[in-house]
Amino acid sequence: MARPQRWSTPFGEKMTDADVETLLKRPDIAAIEADNFPKHTPLAGVLRNDTRIVKYRAGDIVVREGDYGNSAFLVMDGSLRVVLAPELPQNLLGRQVARQKGFFEALTQLWRNSRVPEVRDISRYQSQGLRGGADSANARVFLQDVPAVLDEHRTAKLEDGALFGELAALGRVPRTATIFAEEDSTLLEIRWQGLRELRKYDEGWRRMIDQRYRENALKAHLQESVMFSRLDEDSLQAVADKVLFETYGSFDWNVAFQRQRQSGSGKEPIIARQGEYPDGVLMIRAGFARVSVKHGNGERTLT
């Protein structure tokens, strides 16, 4: 099989073979069972094409609560802080709090709007703590008074070897917390496709990621369901303890689906078959599924 098409555009353009050798010497990377990776997607290739080394200065915000993430981070050097409570104000996160316009303001906006389809006044961002310039692609929001943030907010420390952001990356869901660099730090950023390969082919990473999901996000996911929303804490924990994780299909399902539609061949993997007796309740953690019934020689989609 040919190597993944995404590798034609590496995640980190400046990644070198020397960087890969350095990563392979780290204990957390060296523990990965490289022999379990297929020849067309070797571990060294994943590190070379699906990761990048990023440096952050003290105060730089690495991830913001509420942003959608498509990558995870491994701390290589330095220390970071996770803001637990209370949440950081929106202005410190580089966001403007939208003020609701009155009737006459909304009316006059009709003839005050710029004729240019997309226009942005970057001068509005100068007071929001941007490093690198508001018009720069590498601009970063940073906290101007880190000691004050540490005094006023409860935080948790992340140091060398800590992994974070993997749940948002794999599930393509919003970040659940804001994390900033307490001091100058070096991180390994892993795009979600590379994280998927690590979880798929290495038992250690799969166990670690699933365990972290079970500890940090599973109960919240269950509570979002009408079926479990009224359970008390002990009952909810009892359900969570019995949950099993199963994976069907591929994270790149849309690519394969389009190919199947064009060729008129191929079948989607079956999760539960009509007529079989169920042995549990199935909830979608991430992705898409189709509910269908038999209709003649084919299937009719219901939802």
N, C-alpha and C positions, 0 to 999 in steps of 0.2 A: 504493500500500500504506500501511496505517496504521503509525504509529510503534510501536516495540517496547512490549509490555505492561508490561515491567519498569520502564519509565520513569515509570509512575504512582507508583512509590515510589523516588525518586532515592536513589542510594547515599549522597550527601552532602546532607543536608537544608539545610545552610547555604551551599551553593555558590550563587554569584550570577553574573550576567552579567559583572560586573567581574572576577571570578575567572577566568572563561573567557577573557576578553580578555587577562588577564595570562599565562595559560598559552599562548595562541596566539602570544605574543611570545617565548616561550622558544625558543632555537635547536633543541632536540631535538623540540619540538612543531611549530614552524614548518616543519620539514623534511618533515613528513607531507604527502602529496599529497591535500589535502582534496577535490579534484575527483573523485577515484576513489570517494568514498563515495556511496552512493545517497541520494536525496532523503529517504527515510523514515528514514534513519539517518545524518545528517550528522555530520561530525567534531565540530562545536560541540555537538551534542546528546549525543554520546558523552562528551565532557568534562563537560558540565553534569549528566548523569544517572548516569554510570557511574564517576565519580571523586569523590574528596573530598580536601581538604587537611587533613593531620593534623600536629600539633606534638608533639614528644617532648622531654622534658627529659633532661639528661645522666644516663646510667645506665639509662634506660628500655629494657627489652627490647622490640624491635619484632617479631621472630619467634623462636620457640623450636624447636630441633631436635626432630623427632618429632611436632610439631603438624601437623594437616592444614590446608592453606591454600587460600583461595578468592580471593585477591587478590595483586597484585604492587605494588611500591613503586618510585617514582622519586624520587631525592634532589633536592630543590629548594634546600636550604640546610643548612649544617652538615656534620658528618662522623659516620660510623658505623663500627663495627668488626665484622668477621666472625670468629667464634672458629673457628680451624682445628684446633688440637691443643694440649693434650689437651682433651677435652670438659668443659664446665662441670658441676660436681656438681649432682645433681638438686635439692638444697635451695636452691641459688642460683637455679634456674629456677622456684622457687615450687611445686615438686612435693614431695610427701611420699613417702619411700621406704617402701613397705608392708612391715611386718614379718609374717612368716609366723606364724600363730597355732598354738599347741599344741592337742592334742586336747581338753583340759578347757576351754581358752579358747573354742574353737569350740562346745563343748557348752553352756557357760553363756550364750553369746551368744543362744541360742534364746529365753530368757526375759528377757534384758536389752535387747533391741532396743526402740526407741521404737515406740509404737503409731501415730505419725504416719507416713504412707507415705514422705515425703521430709523428712529433717531434717539440718541442717548446723550444726556448731559452728564459727562463724567465728573464735572465739578461737584456734583452732589455727593460723590463717594469719598471725597478727600478727608472728611471727618470720621470716616468709618473704619480707620485702621487698616489700610491696604498697603502691603509691601510690594514694591516692584512696579507701581503705577496702575491706575484703574484701567488704562487702555492696553495693558500688557496681558498676553495669554498666560504668563507665569505669575500673575498677581496673586498674592496670598493675603487672606485676612489674618491679622495678628492682634493679640491682646497687648495693649500698651502698658498695663499695670498688672503684671502677673502676681506679685505679692498680695495685692488687694483682692484679686480673685481667689487666691488660696485662703485668705482670711475670711472671706464672706461666703465661700461655697465649700461644701464637703466634696472631697475628691479622692480618687484612688490612683495609686502610682503604677505605671507600667515601665518595666526595665528590660534589659537585654534578654531576648528570647521570647518575649510576650507576643502573642498573635491577637489581632483584633480586626473587626470589620468583615469577618468571613461570613457571618449569617446574612448581613445585608447584601453582600456580593453574590452569594449563591442564590438567594431568594429574590434578588432584585427588589428589595423593600427599603424603606427609608431608614437612615441611621437612627439608632435609639439613644445616642449620647454624643456629646461634644468632647473631642479629645484634642489637647494642645501640647506643644513641646514645652516642658519645664526648663530645659536647657538645650543647647545645640545637640541635635540628634540625627542619626542616620537610620533610615528605614528601608526595608525591602518591600516594594509594592508589587503585589501579585494580581494580575487581572483575573477575572472570574473563570475564564476558560482554563488557565493554568491551575487555579485552585481546584477546579473540577477534576483535572487530571491527577493531581496529588491525592485527592480524596478517593478517586476511583482505583488507583493502582497501588496505593500504600495503605496497609491496614492501620498503621499508627495514626496517620493523619485522619483517616476515616473515623476511627474511634474517638479521636480528640474532638473533631468538629461536631460529631453527633452528640457527644457528651456535653459539650458546651451549649449546644442548642437545647438539650434536655434540661440543663441547669438554668439557662438564661431566658429562653423564649417559649418553651413548650407550654407551660401553664397559661401564659398570656394568649397563646394561639387557641388553646382549648376554651378559655373564657370568652373568646370572641364568638364562639358557636352558641346558638340558642339552646342546643342540647345540654351543654355543660355550664352555661352561664350562671345558674342558680346554685351550684354546688358550693358547700363550705370548703374551707382551706384543706381540711384533712381528706375529704372525699375527692377533691380535685387532685391532691397529691397521689392518692391511691390510683386514680385513673392514669395520671402521668407515669407512674412507676410501671404500668403494664403496657405502655405504648411501644410499638415496634416501628422501625423505620424501613420503608420499602421504596425502591427506585424502579420506575418503569420508563422505557423510552430513552430519549436523549435530551440534554439541555439544548442541543441544536435541532430540536424537533421540527422547527419551521422550515429549515433547509431541506431535510429529508421529505417532509410533507409536500413541498412544492415539486420536488423531483417525482414523487409518486403520482401527483396529480397530472403532471405533464406526460408521464409514461403510461399512466393508467394501470400501474401494477403496485404491488406491495400492500402490506397490511399494517395497521397500527397495533401495537402490543396490547393484549387483553389484560385488564386489571381484575375485572369480575365478569364472569360469563353468565348470560341469561339462562335460568334453569338450575344453576348450581346453588347448593345451600351455603349461606354466608356463615362465617365463623368469627366475624367481628365487624366493627364500624370503620369505614375508610374515610379519612379527611385529607384533602389536598393541602399539602404544606407549601408547595410552589409548583407552578406550571399550569397546564391545561389538560382537561380530560373531556371525553365525549360520552354522553349517555344515549344509547340507541336500543332499538328492539328489532327482532327479526322481521323482515318484510319480503316475502317471496324468497328469492335466492340471495338477497342482499340485506342491508341494514338501513333502518330509517332513524335518523337522528332526532332525538327529543329535545335535549338541552346540551 
